[in-house]
Amino acid sequence: MIGIKYHATFPLAAGALFVAIPYSISLVAQWLYGWPNKPGYKKYIEALKPRRIYCLTRAVLEMLKYLQYGKLYFQWKSWYKNVNNNKHCVKGITFGRRGNKLDLYHSPSMGQPKTGLIPVIVFVYGGAWGSGERSTYCLLALQMAQELSASVICPDYSIYPKGNVLNMVQDISDSLIWVRENGHFFNLDKDNIVLIGHSAGAHLCALTTLFLVEGVDELFIEQSQQREITNSIKGIIGLSGVYNIMDHYRHEKMRAVEYVSTMHKAMDGIENFDYYSPTVLLQRLNKSQLKRVPPIALLHGTNDIIVPVESSLKFSEVLTSLSIPVALYLLPKMDHTKIVTDLMAPERHFYHTVFACIKQECRKCIKPC
């Protein structure tokens, strides 16, 4: 009887492990974030293919590793809510055409006698163009202000579905306009700005700068003002960034997450991938415009499976071919998340490694206060 029960239970357990659980996880993910939906496309058949089920389930289960950041989550939540920390920053400043908010973190030299104008870091967070908020990065911005002796601005932007990528670029541009128009109230050097972004944020930093260099009409900013903003950007530092949208879409297809990802939706479809790719955009700039592209530094972890290291490698090659100053840092054993979360506290493993690279690049392009 025991043997019969064992032989009956094992197939059921195996079926649950290899069929029921993966299919359930995949179906829920696709139901929540969008089924494949194209004209003439058998979306349910495609969505239920075994390879897609397996790969998507694996991608979902990989997200469980974010549980290790539980302690860090409560730390930044607590810090941001604590009114005693307001001496370090100004929260919730309204800016731009859509009424987004930004937080300003003071440089350690703020308020000291004989201090000149203070350089500005604009940090743009990632989140696959569909998630993220400025409060999450309060500890990072605080450490960045201290390590770089600069004031740090962390703006929110119109993530999907509130906005598309063009709206996001407009929002980042508006945050730069805010610095130029209001920076004097906080002793900021409006002509001494460095953009730092992570993942989708790195993409937006590069894309915003190149749109400004090109003088794109869709920004709805006067050409003279676009030129002024461009001249004030002294450098870009990208952390694990996406720079060619079609390449990243192919990577998403390999992981079977292209339909649940917000990327193609935020880009308004595959037909716009080239238009929003910095690697492609660079090819259409003329010689005069290329000379106005600021120096770019690219940091990427070699263990990154979310955005493969080839993204930064290829972008670096394009920049080098066009004689644009570029520095490339490939960081061993670092993944997509740690390159940014480890900047939130000095005791974290990669804190000093990543900040050493960032400080080296900032010294090249911004004037000390």
DOTOR-442045 format. One record per residue (C-alpha): y, x, z. Coordinates in steps of 0.1 Angstrom, whole numbers, plus 5000, padded with zeros to 4 digits. Layout:
BEGIN
YXZ ...
This chain:
BEGIN
500050005000 502450295009 501650464976 502350144956 505650094975 506650454968 505850424930 507850104928 510850244948 511250564929 512050414895 514450174911 516250454928 516350664897 517650374877 520350314902 521350684902 521250744865 522150404851 523550144874 525950374893 527350564863 527750244842 529450064871 531950344877 532650374840 533050004834 535449964864 537550264852 537750124817 538449774828 541349894850 542950134826 542249984792 539349944768 539250114734 541149884712 541749954675 541649724644 538049694633 536749884663 533749774682 535349854715 532649744739 529849914720 531850244719 532850214756 529150164766 527750464747 525650684771 527651004764 530950824772 529550664803 528251004816 531351204808 533750944822 531650904853 531751274858 535551284854 535951004879 533651174904 535651494900 538551314915 536751304948 537751664953 541351534960 540051414994 540451775005 544251725003 544151445030 545651665056 548351775032 549051415023 549851315059 551951635063 554251555034 554351185043 555351265079 557951525068 559651305043 559951015068 561251225096 565051175097 565451505116 564551685083 567551525065 569551845074 567452025048 568051775020 569851475006 567451194996 567750914972 570751014951 571050764921 571550924887 571250844850 571250544828 568250384844 569250424880 566450664890 566650864922 566651234929 566351444961 568451764966 566952034989 569552285002 569352654997 569052855029 572553005021 574152655019 577052645044 577053025051 580453195049 581453375017 578553214998 579253174961 577952904938 574252834943 571652854914 569752534908 566052474903 565052134888 561452064896 559651804874 556351684888 553251594868 550951294869 549651244833 552951074824 551850774844 551950854881 553851064906 556951034928 559551274941 558651234978 555151384973 556751724965 559151744995 557252035011 557052214977 560752174971 561552295006 559552615002 560952664967 564452644980 563652905007 561653144984 564053134955 567353114975 568352824953 569052454957 566152244944 566451904927 563451684923 564151374902 562051074896 561650964859 560350654841 556550704841 554450484820 554450174818 558050164830 558950404802 557650614773 557950984768 561350954751 562650764782 561251044804 563051314784 566251104786 565751084824 565251464828 568351514806 570351274828 569351484859 570851784843 573951594835 574151494871 574051864881 576851934858 579051644868 578351634906 577051984915 580452094928 580051854957 577152064969 578352404958 575852414929 576252644899 576052404870 575652684846 572752854864 569752614861 565952684858 563452414850 560052424867 557452174859 553752114865 551251964840 553051674823 556151784841 555852124823 555551944790 558651734798 560652054808 559852224775 560351904754 563651814770 565052164764 563852174728 565351824721 568651944736 568552254715 567852054683 570551794692 568251494689 570151164684 567550964705 568951124737 572150934732 574151234745 577151374726 576351684706 578851894725 577451784758 573851864747 575052214738 576652264772 573452144790 571352384768 573552674777 573152604814 569352624812 568552984819 564852954819 561752734819 558652794841 555652584832 552652544856 549452444838 551352254811 550452054781 552252184750 550352044721 549551674725 546951654697 545051944712 545051784746 543951454731 540951634717 540251774751 540451434766 537951304740 535551574751 535851444786 535751084774 538950994792 541250944762 541250574765 541850554803 544450824801 548050714799 548951004775 548450834742 550150514755 553150704769 553450874735 553450534717 550350624698 548650914680 551250904652 553851044676 551751334689 553351594668 556851474674 556351514712 554551844710 556652154719 554452384698 555152164667 558752104675 559452474676 558452504639 561252274628 564052454646 566352674624 567153034633 570352944650 568652684672 565752924680 568253174694 569352914719 565852854733 565853004769 563153244781 559953064790 557253164816 553853014815 551453014845 547952874842 544752884863 541653014845 539552744863 541552454851 539352184835 542151914834 544452114811 542552414796 544152754798 544252754759 547252524761 549452804776 547753074755 548552884722 552152804733 552653164742 551453274708 553853034690 556853154712 555953514705 555753454668 559253314668 560653594689 561453374719 561153564752 557853454769 555853564799 552253454804 550353464837 546653374838 545653324874 541953374882 539953114902 542852874902 542452514891 544952244879 545852114913 546052424935 548652584914 551052324927 549652204960 549352564973 553152594970 553552344998 552752575027 552752955032 549252945048 547652805016 545453034996 547453084964 550953034979 552053404977 550353464943 552053184925 555453234942 555353604933 555153514896 557853244899 560253484918 559753754892 560653524864 563653374883 565053714889 565153774851 567153464842 569353334871 572253504889 571753534926 574053334948 
